[in-house]
Amino acid sequence: MAGLRERWRLNAMHTVQERALDLFDAKGFAAVTIEEIAAAAEVSPSTVYRLFGTKEGIIVADEFDNLSDEQLAKVVDPHDPIGSLIRSVREYDTGTNESGSEPGPWRRSLRYHFTEPSVRRAAYASADRTSQRLSPLLASTGRFSEAQAKVATNALIFGYLAALEQWFLDGGDRPVAAYVDEALDPLRAVWGD
């Protein structure tokens, strides 16, 4: 169970992300400043910088970024990383915001991943960091050498981003998890599924 400070941090992150997306949708990504986002979220600009680092970080950040190695090992089954990814996407993509009236922030943010070059670069840098964290976990199974685990993990993480981009380009009409599950099917042979 998360402590009070952690619950505040997650709540603040979600609020900042929601208000930022509202502003980006209304004014365009490039036209919005961190100061405007902070004012809309009723936090200080330094809080926004501390939570996200950059405006792009607001778009690409999620709860998985801050998981400890122990917490990450509980989320990712190294023997079934594709299944773990699909389960996480299903849990993360509720499809609506808290009021149930519109797409949630994760889904709303995806378009910026693929239309804003600076966000795309930040997303790929985040994916690289995720891959670096997951690679040793996959290597720990003994099924792969370190090099093989690195290649397999990169295929999974960057394959996931490619699946999300294709989902977006195809109009985003199907459930994200089903689309990602189907798109990652060629990688299942890597894990012997």
Solvent accessible surface area in square Angstrom, and as a share of the most:
residue,aa,sasa,rsa
1,M,229,1.02
2,A,42,0.32
3,G,44,0.42
4,L,136,0.68
5,R,206,0.75
6,E,65,0.29
7,R,109,0.40
8,W,126,0.44
9,R,49,0.18
10,L,44,0.22
11,N,96,0.49
12,A,8,0.06
13,M,5,0.02
14,H,67,0.30
15,T,41,0.24
16,V,0,0.00
17,Q,20,0.09
18,E,29,0.13
19,R,81,0.30
20,A,0,0.00
21,L,2,0.01
22,D,60,0.31
23,L,36,0.18
24,F,2,0.01
25,D,65,0.34
26,A,84,0.65
27,K,99,0.42
28,G,32,0.31
29,F,10,0.04
30,A,93,0.72
31,A,60,0.47
32,V,2,0.01
33,T,63,0.37
34,I,14,0.07
35,E,96,0.43
36,E,58,0.26
37,I,0,0.00
38,A,1,0.01
39,A,75,0.58
40,A,43,0.33
41,A,8,0.06
42,E,159,0.72
43,V,35,0.20
44,S,51,0.33
45,P,53,0.33
46,S,68,0.44
47,T,12,0.07
48,V,1,0.00
49,Y,106,0.40
50,R,163,0.60
51,L,30,0.15
52,F,22,0.09
53,G,40,0.39
54,T,71,0.41
55,K,35,0.15
56,E,36,0.16
57,G,10,0.09
58,I,2,0.01
59,I,8,0.04
60,V,20,0.12
61,A,17,0.13
62,D,33,0.17
63,E,45,0.20
64,F,68,0.28
65,D,66,0.34
66,N,82,0.42
67,L,36,0.18
68,S,47,0.30
69,D,96,0.50
70,E,122,0.55
71,Q,88,0.39
72,L,17,0.08
73,A,49,0.38
74,K,176,0.74
75,V,55,0.32
76,V,16,0.09
77,D,58,0.30
78,P,27,0.17
79,H,100,0.45
80,D,44,0.23
81,P,3,0.02
82,I,1,0.01
83,G,14,0.13
84,S,4,0.02
85,L,29,0.14
86,I,6,0.03
87,R,115,0.42
88,S,17,0.11
89,V,4,0.03
90,R,135,0.49
91,E,137,0.61
92,Y,62,0.23
93,D,23,0.12
94,T,106,0.62
95,G,23,0.22
96,T,58,0.34
97,N,28,0.14
98,E,171,0.77
99,S,89,0.58
100,G,46,0.44
101,S,89,0.57
102,E,71,0.32
103,P,65,0.41
104,G,7,0.07
105,P,35,0.22
106,W,42,0.15
107,R,59,0.21
108,R,33,0.12
109,S,7,0.05
110,L,3,0.01
111,R,102,0.37
112,Y,7,0.03
113,H,21,0.09
114,F,28,0.12
115,T,75,0.43
116,E,43,0.19
117,P,86,0.54
118,S,31,0.20
119,V,0,0.00
120,R,82,0.30
121,R,158,0.57
122,A,23,0.18
123,A,7,0.05
124,Y,66,0.25
125,A,45,0.35
126,S,14,0.09
127,A,9,0.07
128,D,57,0.29
129,R,138,0.50
130,T,46,0.27
131,S,3,0.02
132,Q,97,0.43
133,R,77,0.28
134,L,13,0.06
135,S,11,0.07
136,P,84,0.53
137,L,36,0.18
138,L,2,0.01
139,A,21,0.16
140,S,84,0.54
141,T,33,0.19
142,G,68,0.65
143,R,106,0.39
144,F,33,0.14
145,S,58,0.38
146,E,144,0.64
147,A,71,0.55
148,Q,102,0.45
149,A,0,0.00
150,K,100,0.42
151,V,105,0.60
152,A,7,0.05
153,T,0,0.00
154,N,43,0.22
155,A,38,0.30
156,L,4,0.02
157,I,14,0.07
158,F,61,0.25
159,G,21,0.20
160,Y,34,0.13
161,L,14,0.07
162,A,56,0.44
163,A,4,0.03
164,L,5,0.03
165,E,36,0.16
166,Q,82,0.37
167,W,14,0.05
168,F,57,0.24
169,L,112,0.56
170,D,80,0.42
171,G,50,0.48
172,G,17,0.17
173,D,130,0.67
174,R,98,0.36
175,P,85,0.54
176,V,0,0.00
177,A,8,0.06
178,A,39,0.30
179,Y,25,0.09
180,V,0,0.00
181,D,38,0.20
182,E,110,0.49
183,A,46,0.35
184,L,4,0.02
185,D,79,0.41
186,P,104,0.65
187,L,35,0.18
188,R,54,0.20
189,A,83,0.64
190,V,64,0.37
191,W,6,0.02
192,G,63,0.61
193,D,101,0.52
